[in-house]
Amino acid sequence: MARTRKKVTWKVDRNQDKPLRPRAYEPDVPLSGDFEEKYQKNLVPGGMFSLKLTMKLCQTQTGYQEPPFPYARESWYTSDSIVGTNGQLAIYAGTVRVEEKTGNGLIRVPRHSFIINGMRCLVTNLALLDPISD
């Protein structure tokens, strides 16, 4: 009894989506010497801060990777993406490493994260928050 061989037909690869690009590197806003000491005491998980300004979520652009948590920045007007308002409580939640692009390479940058209004957000400017001391 002869066996018939099956024919295998190779298909052309499907169009694949381009890989998402990491967001561009943005350095943290430096603190002056007086403030740095004041902030270091509260930069432990569970440290309490209050917002100095209204903060909103930054929208990610299409074609770029989503960060593990959204970035929060100051806002001068009210919109749908408001995270917290002036005087609202923020709890420090530690640092998160985020992959960002610099020139020709990729780096993993530690970013400070806070829980604001029940949402964990990344912050690049600590001067927007005021530490609450005992």
C-alpha positions, 0 to 999 in steps of 0.5 A, spaced: 500 500 500 503 506 497 502 512 502 501 519 498 505 525 501 502 531 503 504 538 500 506 543 504 504 550 501 508 556 505 504 562 505 508 569 505 508 572 512 503 577 515 504 584 515 506 585 522 505 591 526 512 596 527 514 595 534 512 601 539 518 606 540 520 607 547 518 614 549 523 620 549 528 621 555 526 627 560 531 628 566 528 629 572 527 636 575 533 638 579 531 640 587 536 645 590 540 643 596 535 646 601 529 642 599 533 635 597 534 634 604 527 636 606 524 631 601 529 625 602 526 624 609 519 623 606 521 619 600 520 612 603 514 608 601 508 611 605 511 618 605 505 623 605 505 629 600 500 634 598 499 637 591 502 644 590 498 645 583 492 641 580 495 635 576 493 631 570 495 625 566 500 625 560 497 622 554 501 617 550 502 618 543 500 613 538 506 609 536 510 609 543 510 604 548 505 605 554 509 606 561 508 602 566 504 607 570 501 614 567 505 620 568 502 626 571 504 633 570 502 640 572 495 643 569 493 650 568 486 648 566 481 643 568 480 637 563 477 630 563 484 627 565 485 631 572 488 626 577 488 631 583 487 638 585 491 643 589 492 641 597 490 633 595 494 628 599 499 624 595 502 617 598 509 616 595 509 609 592 517 608 591 521 608 584 519 604 578 524 603 572 521 606 565 525 604 559 526 611 555 530 612 549 536 617 549 539 619 542 541 612 539 540 608 546 535 605 551 536 606 558 532 604 564 530 610 568 528 610 576 522 614 576 518 616 583 511 614 583 505 617 587 498 614 589 494 620 588 486 620 588 487 612 588 491 612 582 499 610 581 502 616 577 509 617 575 512 624 577 518 627 574 518 634 578 518 633 585 517 640 586 510 640 585 509 636 591 510 638 598 512 633 604 508 633 610 512 632 616 510 630 623 
